[in-house]
Amino acid sequence: MGNELQLVDVSLESPALNLALDEALLEQCEAAEGAGGVLRFWRTADYFVVVGYGNRVGAEVDVAACGAAGMPVLRRCSGGGTVLQGPGCLNYALVLPVAESGPLASITGTNEFVMERNREAVAGLVGQPVRIEGHTDLAVAGRKFSGNSQRRRRRCLLFHGTFLLGFELRLIGRVLRPPTREPAYRQGRGHGDFVMNLPVAEEVLRAALRRVWGAQNEMKNPPVALARELAAARYGNDEWNRRL
């Protein structure tokens, strides 16, 4: 991790395209031997639900409530739990080359390495201790403000997640069911008692993450065309999104 990461500060026009661009950046890295890493930021003006790769939609999501509210349900390419996205979420994605040895060589090592750097970035911005909980959550006083997941290929990995920064938290319990799997620190709490907004301005958090990951120079041509292909084949397709 000695090289600087390229920055991709690109939000596309639909939820499906935004999810697809994360995977497109992973595929671009995987295809180019010796490729460097990427830090991407994106936001959305739309509310939508995202289930993890192996989640069952009916078990995790109140599909009728989503339909009534006009919220699409999409599936991402990485694992982890189900989340509600919308205004007030800052999303990020890291695409990192994987060496044969070192912290990124395993799932557990990657979780520890990335989450500690993200924790470090946030810790200097708030007046309370920031803890890594449940492997890939960040929390203050037991309340989660960031959830994360990863997908691995042979040469590269994708590690992405969300920071809650002024999100309408009350909406989460209206469209998401209690999770079928939950970390021990949640202690059975409902969505409203479990999550919180991080009291940090978005531009301040962005700067802290860019600093801790060494992402200064912007990528000139992110793979938007590939993202459109992936969105058409997967993320904009009910066969993919509702397959479980």
Secondary structure, DSSP 4 states (H G I P E B T S, - for coil): --SPEEEEE---SSHHHHHHHHHHHHHHHHHSTT---EEEEE--SS-EEEE-TT--HHHHB-HHHHHHHT--EEE-SS-S--EEE-TTEEEEEEEEE--SSSGGGSHHHHHHHHHHHHHHHHHTTSSS-EEEETTTEEEETTEEEEEEEEEE-SSEEEEEEEEESS--GGGHHHHBPPPSS--GGGTT--HHHHB----S-HHHHHHHHHHHHTEEEEPSS--HHHHHHHIIIIIT-HHHHT--
